[in-house]
């Protein structure tokens, strides 16, 4: 029987520029997970609208 490789699906919300917190909190872990799992990552654009942002700022950051 073949070994089962788990599937990971995760998305990030595009609410601004990447910073150290993004890297340490998510992106570094995303890279490590690729060694042990099949991974699908995405940018969840629609969810960026849940935050109160100025329209021009949102357009500049996406």
PyMOL Python script that loads the backbone (N, CA, C, O; Angstrom):
from pymol import cmd

cmd.read_pdbstr("""\
ATOM      1  N   UNK A   1       0.846  -1.176   0.000  1.00  0.00           N
ATOM      2  CA  UNK A   1       0.000   0.000   0.000  1.00  0.00           C
ATOM      3  C   UNK A   1       0.893   1.241   0.000  1.00  0.00           C
ATOM      4  O   UNK A   1       1.907   1.275   0.698  1.00  0.00           O
ATOM      5  N   UNK A   2       0.526   2.252  -0.773  1.00  0.00           N
ATOM      6  CA  UNK A   2       1.342   3.463  -0.856  1.00  0.00           C
ATOM      7  C   UNK A   2       1.109   4.365   0.354  1.00  0.00           C
ATOM      8  O   UNK A   2       0.050   4.341   0.980  1.00  0.00           O
ATOM      9  N   UNK A   3       2.123   5.154   0.658  1.00  0.00           N
ATOM     10  CA  UNK A   3       2.025   6.077   1.789  1.00  0.00           C
ATOM     11  C   UNK A   3       1.074   7.221   1.452  1.00  0.00           C
ATOM     12  O   UNK A   3       1.094   7.758   0.344  1.00  0.00           O
ATOM     13  N   UNK A   4       0.253   7.579   2.414  1.00  0.00           N
ATOM     14  CA  UNK A   4      -0.693   8.681   2.237  1.00  0.00           C
ATOM     15  C   UNK A   4       0.003   9.992   2.559  1.00  0.00           C
ATOM     16  O   UNK A   4       0.626  10.125   3.612  1.00  0.00           O
ATOM     17  N   UNK A   5      -0.101  10.954   1.663  1.00  0.00           N
ATOM     18  CA  UNK A   5       0.474  12.274   1.882  1.00  0.00           C
ATOM     19  C   UNK A   5      -0.682  13.253   2.090  1.00  0.00           C
ATOM     20  O   UNK A   5      -1.492  13.439   1.182  1.00  0.00           O
ATOM     21  N   UNK A   6      -0.777  13.884   3.270  1.00  0.00           N
ATOM     22  CA  UNK A   6      -1.906  14.773   3.530  1.00  0.00           C
ATOM     23  C   UNK A   6      -1.925  15.981   2.593  1.00  0.00           C
ATOM     24  O   UNK A   6      -0.888  16.400   2.078  1.00  0.00           O
ATOM     25  N   UNK A   7      -3.112  16.526   2.386  1.00  0.00           N
ATOM     26  CA  UNK A   7      -3.298  17.707   1.554  1.00  0.00           C
ATOM     27  C   UNK A   7      -3.550  18.914   2.451  1.00  0.00           C
ATOM     28  O   UNK A   7      -4.388  18.863   3.351  1.00  0.00           O
ATOM     29  N   UNK A   8      -2.824  19.995   2.202  1.00  0.00           N
ATOM     30  CA  UNK A   8      -2.995  21.244   2.941  1.00  0.00           C
ATOM     31  C   UNK A   8      -3.528  22.290   1.972  1.00  0.00           C
ATOM     32  O   UNK A   8      -2.974  22.482   0.889  1.00  0.00           O
ATOM     33  N   UNK A   9      -4.602  22.962   2.364  1.00  0.00           N
ATOM     34  CA  UNK A   9      -5.129  24.085   1.584  1.00  0.00           C
ATOM     35  C   UNK A   9      -5.181  25.285   2.509  1.00  0.00           C
ATOM     36  O   UNK A   9      -5.799  25.226   3.573  1.00  0.00           O
ATOM     37  N   UNK A  10      -4.534  26.378   2.110  1.00  0.00           N
ATOM     38  CA  UNK A  10      -4.529  27.570   2.945  1.00  0.00           C
ATOM     39  C   UNK A  10      -4.507  28.812   2.076  1.00  0.00           C
ATOM     40  O   UNK A  10      -3.942  28.808   0.983  1.00  0.00           O
ATOM     41  N   UNK A  11      -5.122  29.869   2.567  1.00  0.00           N
ATOM     42  CA  UNK A  11      -5.149  31.132   1.842  1.00  0.00           C
ATOM     43  C   UNK A  11      -4.708  32.275   2.730  1.00  0.00           C
ATOM     44  O   UNK A  11      -4.835  32.214   3.953  1.00  0.00           O
ATOM     45  N   UNK A  12      -4.192  33.314   2.108  1.00  0.00           N
ATOM     46  CA  UNK A  12      -3.787  34.509   2.841  1.00  0.00           C
ATOM     47  C   UNK A  12      -4.613  35.693   2.357  1.00  0.00           C
ATOM     48  O   UNK A  12      -4.986  35.777   1.186  1.00  0.00           O
ATOM     49  N   UNK A  13      -4.886  36.592   3.272  1.00  0.00           N
ATOM     50  CA  UNK A  13      -5.693  37.774   2.983  1.00  0.00           C
ATOM     51  C   UNK A  13      -4.777  38.927   2.570  1.00  0.00           C
ATOM     52  O   UNK A  13      -3.863  39.268   3.320  1.00  0.00           O
ATOM     53  N   UNK A  14      -4.991  39.537   1.405  1.00  0.00           N
ATOM     54  CA  UNK A  14      -4.099  40.582   0.895  1.00  0.00           C
ATOM     55  C   UNK A  14      -4.453  41.961   1.444  1.00  0.00           C
ATOM     56  O   UNK A  14      -4.984  42.801   0.717  1.00  0.00           O
ATOM     57  N   UNK A  15      -4.161  42.198   2.721  1.00  0.00           N
ATOM     58  CA  UNK A  15      -4.543  43.470   3.334  1.00  0.00           C
ATOM     59  C   UNK A  15      -3.390  44.458   3.428  1.00  0.00           C
ATOM     60  O   UNK A  15      -3.555  45.519   4.029  1.00  0.00           O
ATOM     61  N   UNK A  16      -2.253  44.157   2.869  1.00  0.00           N
ATOM     62  CA  UNK A  16      -1.122  45.083   2.927  1.00  0.00           C
ATOM     63  C   UNK A  16       0.142  44.426   2.430  1.00  0.00           C
ATOM     64  O   UNK A  16       0.110  43.326   1.879  1.00  0.00           O
ATOM     65  N   UNK A  17       1.244  45.100   2.625  1.00  0.00           N
ATOM     66  CA  UNK A  17       2.537  44.560   2.211  1.00  0.00           C
ATOM     67  C   UNK A  17       2.993  43.473   3.172  1.00  0.00           C
ATOM     68  O   UNK A  17       2.640  43.484   4.351  1.00  0.00           O
ATOM     69  N   UNK A  18       3.781  42.533   2.657  1.00  0.00           N
ATOM     70  CA  UNK A  18       4.334  41.490   3.522  1.00  0.00           C
ATOM     71  C   UNK A  18       5.285  42.114   4.533  1.00  0.00           C
ATOM     72  O   UNK A  18       5.986  43.080   4.233  1.00  0.00           O
ATOM     73  N   UNK A  19       5.298  41.545   5.743  1.00  0.00           N
ATOM     74  CA  UNK A  19       6.210  42.017   6.781  1.00  0.00           C
ATOM     75  C   UNK A  19       6.747  40.812   7.538  1.00  0.00           C
ATOM     76  O   UNK A  19       6.376  39.676   7.244  1.00  0.00           O
ATOM     77  N   UNK A  20       7.608  41.051   8.501  1.00  0.00           N
ATOM     78  CA  UNK A  20       8.261  39.973   9.239  1.00  0.00           C
ATOM     79  C   UNK A  20       7.244  39.042   9.903  1.00  0.00           C
ATOM     80  O   UNK A  20       7.453  37.830   9.949  1.00  0.00           O
ATOM     81  N   UNK A  21       6.160  39.595  10.410  1.00  0.00           N
ATOM     82  CA  UNK A  21       5.122  38.772  11.034  1.00  0.00           C
ATOM     83  C   UNK A  21       4.496  37.797  10.057  1.00  0.00           C
ATOM     84  O   UNK A  21       4.232  36.649  10.414  1.00  0.00           O
ATOM     85  N   UNK A  22       4.253  38.240   8.819  1.00  0.00           N
ATOM     86  CA  UNK A  22       3.730  37.333   7.787  1.00  0.00           C
ATOM     87  C   UNK A  22       4.713  36.203   7.529  1.00  0.00           C
ATOM     88  O   UNK A  22       4.330  35.037   7.432  1.00  0.00           O
ATOM     89  N   UNK A  23       5.983  36.564   7.422  1.00  0.00           N
ATOM     90  CA  UNK A  23       7.004  35.566   7.108  1.00  0.00           C
ATOM     91  C   UNK A  23       7.113  34.536   8.224  1.00  0.00           C
ATOM     92  O   UNK A  23       7.058  33.333   7.967  1.00  0.00           O
ATOM     93  N   UNK A  24       7.267  34.998   9.459  1.00  0.00           N
ATOM     94  CA  UNK A  24       7.446  34.069  10.579  1.00  0.00           C
ATOM     95  C   UNK A  24       6.160  33.323  10.923  1.00  0.00           C
ATOM     96  O   UNK A  24       6.207  32.165  11.337  1.00  0.00           O
ATOM     97  N   UNK A  25       5.024  33.974  10.757  1.00  0.00           N
ATOM     98  CA  UNK A  25       3.759  33.366  11.152  1.00  0.00           C
ATOM     99  C   UNK A  25       3.172  32.394  10.154  1.00  0.00           C
ATOM    100  O   UNK A  25       2.484  31.449  10.541  1.00  0.00           O
ATOM    101  N   UNK A  26       3.431  32.608   8.867  1.00  0.00           N
ATOM    102  CA  UNK A  26       2.772  31.771   7.868  1.00  0.00           C
ATOM    103  C   UNK A  26       3.706  31.287   6.766  1.00  0.00           C
ATOM    104  O   UNK A  26       3.816  30.083   6.538  1.00  0.00           O
ATOM    105  N   UNK A  27       4.364  32.187   6.095  1.00  0.00           N
ATOM    106  CA  UNK A  27       5.095  31.816   4.881  1.00  0.00           C
ATOM    107  C   UNK A  27       6.209  30.813   5.160  1.00  0.00           C
ATOM    108  O   UNK A  27       6.382  29.861   4.399  1.00  0.00           O
ATOM    109  N   UNK A  28       6.954  31.006   6.219  1.00  0.00           N
ATOM    110  CA  UNK A  28       8.023  30.057   6.572  1.00  0.00           C
ATOM    111  C   UNK A  28       7.437  28.660   6.823  1.00  0.00           C
ATOM    112  O   UNK A  28       8.025  27.652   6.433  1.00  0.00           O
ATOM    113  N   UNK A  29       6.282  28.617   7.473  1.00  0.00           N
ATOM    114  CA  UNK A  29       5.619  27.334   7.741  1.00  0.00           C
ATOM    115  C   UNK A  29       5.059  26.719   6.459  1.00  0.00           C
ATOM    116  O   UNK A  29       5.083  25.500   6.289  1.00  0.00           O
ATOM    117  N   UNK A  30       4.554  27.570   5.555  1.00  0.00           N
ATOM    118  CA  UNK A  30       4.064  27.069   4.267  1.00  0.00           C
ATOM    119  C   UNK A  30       5.175  26.343   3.519  1.00  0.00           C
ATOM    120  O   UNK A  30       4.955  25.271   2.955  1.00  0.00           O
ATOM    121  N   UNK A  31       6.363  26.928   3.517  1.00  0.00           N
ATOM    122  CA  UNK A  31       7.502  26.323   2.816  1.00  0.00           C
ATOM    123  C   UNK A  31       7.859  24.985   3.452  1.00  0.00           C
ATOM    124  O   UNK A  31       8.092  24.007   2.742  1.00  0.00           O
ATOM    125  N   UNK A  32       7.905  24.930   4.782  1.00  0.00           N
ATOM    126  CA  UNK A  32       8.251  23.687   5.479  1.00  0.00           C
ATOM    127  C   UNK A  32       7.207  22.596   5.238  1.00  0.00           C
ATOM    128  O   UNK A  32       7.564  21.426   5.106  1.00  0.00           O
ATOM    129  N   UNK A  33       5.941  22.955   5.178  1.00  0.00           N
ATOM    130  CA  UNK A  33       4.875  21.971   4.968  1.00  0.00           C
ATOM    131  C   UNK A  33       4.977  21.269   3.622  1.00  0.00           C
ATOM    132  O   UNK A  33       4.512  20.138   3.478  1.00  0.00           O
ATOM    133  N   UNK A  34       5.579  21.925   2.637  1.00  0.00           N
ATOM    134  CA  UNK A  34       5.684  21.336   1.303  1.00  0.00           C
ATOM    135  C   UNK A  34       6.525  20.061   1.300  1.00  0.00           C
ATOM    136  O   UNK A  34       6.397  19.239   0.392  1.00  0.00           O
ATOM    137  N   UNK A  35       7.374  19.889   2.297  1.00  0.00           N
ATOM    138  CA  UNK A  35       8.217  18.696   2.388  1.00  0.00           C
ATOM    139  C   UNK A  35       7.423  17.462   2.800  1.00  0.00           C
ATOM    140  O   UNK A  35       7.777  16.344   2.428  1.00  0.00           O
ATOM    141  N   UNK A  36       6.351  17.659   3.567  1.00  0.00           N
ATOM    142  CA  UNK A  36       5.620  16.512   4.111  1.00  0.00           C
ATOM    143  C   UNK A  36       4.180  16.389   3.617  1.00  0.00           C
ATOM    144  O   UNK A  36       3.512  15.392   3.891  1.00  0.00           O
ATOM    145  N   UNK A  37       3.704  17.397   2.893  1.00  0.00           N
ATOM    146  CA  UNK A  37       2.310  17.400   2.445  1.00  0.00           C
ATOM    147  C   UNK A  37       2.202  17.914   1.018  1.00  0.00           C
ATOM    148  O   UNK A  37       3.087  18.612   0.523  1.00  0.00           O
ATOM    149  N   UNK A  38       1.096  17.553   0.366  1.00  0.00           N
ATOM    150  CA  UNK A  38       0.743  18.203  -0.893  1.00  0.00           C
ATOM    151  C   UNK A  38       0.039  19.497  -0.505  1.00  0.00           C
ATOM    152  O   UNK A  38      -0.923  19.473   0.263  1.00  0.00           O
ATOM    153  N   UNK A  39       0.511  20.626  -1.028  1.00  0.00           N
ATOM    154  CA  UNK A  39       0.010  21.926  -0.585  1.00  0.00           C
ATOM    155  C   UNK A  39      -0.590  22.733  -1.725  1.00  0.00           C
ATOM    156  O   UNK A  39      -0.079  22.747  -2.845  1.00  0.00           O
ATOM    157  N   UNK A  40      -1.683  23.399  -1.407  1.00  0.00           N
ATOM    158  CA  UNK A  40      -2.311  24.356  -2.310  1.00  0.00           C
ATOM    159  C   UNK A  40      -2.453  25.652  -1.517  1.00  0.00           C
ATOM    160  O   UNK A  40      -3.104  25.682  -0.473  1.00  0.00           O
ATOM    161  N   UNK A  41      -1.838  26.719  -2.019  1.00  0.00           N
ATOM    162  CA  UNK A  41      -1.914  28.021  -1.362  1.00  0.00           C
ATOM    163  C   UNK A  41      -2.558  29.017  -2.312  1.00  0.00           C
ATOM    164  O   UNK A  41      -2.418  28.904  -3.530  1.00  0.00           O
ATOM    165  N   UNK A  42      -3.258  29.987  -1.755  1.00  0.00           N
ATOM    166  CA  UNK A  42      -3.920  30.978  -2.600  1.00  0.00           C
ATOM    167  C   UNK A  42      -3.994  32.319  -1.884  1.00  0.00           C
ATOM    168  O   UNK A  42      -3.749  32.421  -0.682  1.00  0.00           O
ATOM    169  N   UNK A  43      -4.337  33.335  -2.651  1.00  0.00           N
ATOM    170  CA  UNK A  43      -4.632  34.660  -2.112  1.00  0.00           C
ATOM    171  C   UNK A  43      -6.145  34.819  -2.197  1.00  0.00           C
ATOM    172  O   UNK A  43      -6.732  34.728  -3.275  1.00  0.00           O
ATOM    173  N   UNK A  44      -6.761  35.056  -1.056  1.00  0.00           N
ATOM    174  CA  UNK A  44      -8.217  35.113  -0.995  1.00  0.00           C
ATOM    175  C   UNK A  44      -8.679  36.567  -1.122  1.00  0.00           C
ATOM    176  O   UNK A  44      -8.949  37.238  -0.125  1.00  0.00           O
ATOM    177  N   UNK A  45      -8.761  37.036  -2.367  1.00  0.00           N
ATOM    178  CA  UNK A  45      -9.085  38.437  -2.643  1.00  0.00           C
ATOM    179  C   UNK A  45     -10.410  38.888  -2.047  1.00  0.00           C
ATOM    180  O   UNK A  45     -10.484  39.967  -1.460  1.00  0.00           O
ATOM    181  N   UNK A  46     -11.436  38.095  -2.184  1.00  0.00           N
ATOM    182  CA  UNK A  46     -12.752  38.512  -1.719  1.00  0.00           C
ATOM    183  C   UNK A  46     -12.743  38.818  -0.224  1.00  0.00           C
ATOM    184  O   UNK A  46     -13.441  39.727   0.226  1.00  0.00           O
ATOM    185  N   UNK A  47     -11.960  38.069   0.546  1.00  0.00           N
ATOM    186  CA  UNK A  47     -11.917  38.257   1.990  1.00  0.00           C
ATOM    187  C   UNK A  47     -11.200  39.541   2.392  1.00  0.00           C
ATOM    188  O   UNK A  47     -11.319  39.977   3.537  1.00  0.00           O
ATOM    189  N   UNK A  48     -10.463  40.148   1.479  1.00  0.00           N
ATOM    190  CA  UNK A  48      -9.810  41.416   1.813  1.00  0.00           C
ATOM    191  C   UNK A  48     -10.842  42.508   2.038  1.00  0.00           C
ATOM    192  O   UNK A  48     -10.543  43.529   2.657  1.00  0.00           O
ATOM    193  N   UNK A  49     -12.037  42.302   1.544  1.00  0.00           N
ATOM    194  CA  UNK A  49     -13.090  43.305   1.684  1.00  0.00           C
ATOM    195  C   UNK A  49     -13.753  43.276   3.058  1.00  0.00           C
ATOM    196  O   UNK A  49     -14.636  44.092   3.321  1.00  0.00           O
ATOM    197  N   UNK A  50     -13.355  42.361   3.940  1.00  0.00           N
ATOM    198  CA  UNK A  50     -13.929  42.302   5.285  1.00  0.00           C
ATOM    199  C   UNK A  50     -13.320  43.344   6.203  1.00  0.00           C
ATOM    200  O   UNK A  50     -13.886  43.644   7.254  1.00  0.00           O
ATOM    201  N   UNK A  51     -12.176  43.904   5.827  1.00  0.00           N
ATOM    202  CA  UNK A  51     -11.516  44.926   6.637  1.00  0.00           C
ATOM    203  C   UNK A  51     -11.942  46.310   6.152  1.00  0.00           C
ATOM    204  O   UNK A  51     -12.244  46.494   4.973  1.00  0.00           O
ATOM    205  N   UNK A  52     -11.964  47.266   7.049  1.00  0.00           N
ATOM    206  CA  UNK A  52     -12.301  48.639   6.688  1.00  0.00           C
ATOM    207  C   UNK A  52     -11.061  49.319   6.114  1.00  0.00           C
ATOM    208  O   UNK A  52     -10.216  49.802   6.867  1.00  0.00           O
ATOM    209  N   UNK A  53     -10.948  49.360   4.797  1.00  0.00           N
ATOM    210  CA  UNK A  53      -9.807  49.968   4.129  1.00  0.00           C
ATOM    211  C   UNK A  53     -10.276  51.092   3.218  1.00  0.00           C
ATOM    212  O   UNK A  53     -11.403  51.088   2.723  1.00  0.00           O
ATOM    213  N   UNK A  54      -9.401  52.036   3.013  1.00  0.00           N
ATOM    214  CA  UNK A  54      -9.671  53.098   2.050  1.00  0.00           C
ATOM    215  C   UNK A  54      -9.535  52.503   0.654  1.00  0.00           C
ATOM    216  O   UNK A  54      -8.566  51.794   0.382  1.00  0.00           O
ATOM    217  N   UNK A  55     -10.488  52.778  -0.237  1.00  0.00           N
ATOM    218  CA  UNK A  55     -10.506  52.179  -1.574  1.00  0.00           C
ATOM    219  C   UNK A  55      -9.182  52.358  -2.296  1.00  0.00           C
ATOM    220  O   UNK A  55      -8.687  51.402  -2.893  1.00  0.00           O
ATOM    221  N   UNK A  56      -8.591  53.546  -2.264  1.00  0.00           N
ATOM    222  CA  UNK A  56      -7.324  53.784  -2.964  1.00  0.00           C
ATOM    223  C   UNK A  56      -6.196  52.935  -2.383  1.00  0.00           C
ATOM    224  O   UNK A  56      -5.343  52.444  -3.122  1.00  0.00           O
ATOM    225  N   UNK A  57      -6.191  52.762  -1.058  1.00  0.00           N
ATOM    226  CA  UNK A  57      -5.169  51.920  -0.430  1.00  0.00           C
ATOM    227  C   UNK A  57      -5.319  50.470  -0.875  1.00  0.00           C
ATOM    228  O   UNK A  57      -4.324  49.807  -1.168  1.00  0.00           O
ATOM    229  N   UNK A  58      -6.548  49.974  -0.929  1.00  0.00           N
ATOM    230  CA  UNK A  58      -6.794  48.600  -1.362  1.00  0.00           C
ATOM    231  C   UNK A  58      -6.323  48.399  -2.795  1.00  0.00           C
ATOM    232  O   UNK A  58      -5.708  47.378  -3.104  1.00  0.00           O
ATOM    233  N   UNK A  59      -6.599  49.346  -3.665  1.00  0.00           N
ATOM    234  CA  UNK A  59      -6.168  49.244  -5.062  1.00  0.00           C
ATOM    235  C   UNK A  59      -4.645  49.247  -5.173  1.00  0.00           C
ATOM    236  O   UNK A  59      -4.088  48.538  -6.010  1.00  0.00           O
ATOM    237  N   UNK A  60      -3.974  50.027  -4.350  1.00  0.00           N
ATOM    238  CA  UNK A  60      -2.508  50.089  -4.386  1.00  0.00           C
ATOM    239  C   UNK A  60      -1.861  48.812  -3.863  1.00  0.00           C
ATOM    240  O   UNK A  60      -0.763  48.456  -4.290  1.00  0.00           O
ATOM    241  N   UNK A  61      -2.530  48.120  -2.942  1.00  0.00           N
ATOM    242  CA  UNK A  61      -1.935  46.966  -2.274  1.00  0.00           C
ATOM    243  C   UNK A  61      -2.284  45.635  -2.924  1.00  0.00           C
ATOM    244  O   UNK A  61      -1.811  44.592  -2.473  1.00  0.00           O
ATOM    245  N   UNK A  62      -3.099  45.648  -3.972  1.00  0.00           N
ATOM    246  CA  UNK A  62      -3.456  44.389  -4.624  1.00  0.00           C
ATOM    247  C   UNK A  62      -3.025  44.381  -6.069  1.00  0.00           C
ATOM    248  O   UNK A  62      -3.246  43.396  -6.773  1.00  0.00           O
TER     249      UNK A  62
END
""", "prot")
cmd.dss("prot")
cmd.show_as("cartoon", "prot")
cmd.util.cbc("prot")
cmd.orient("prot")
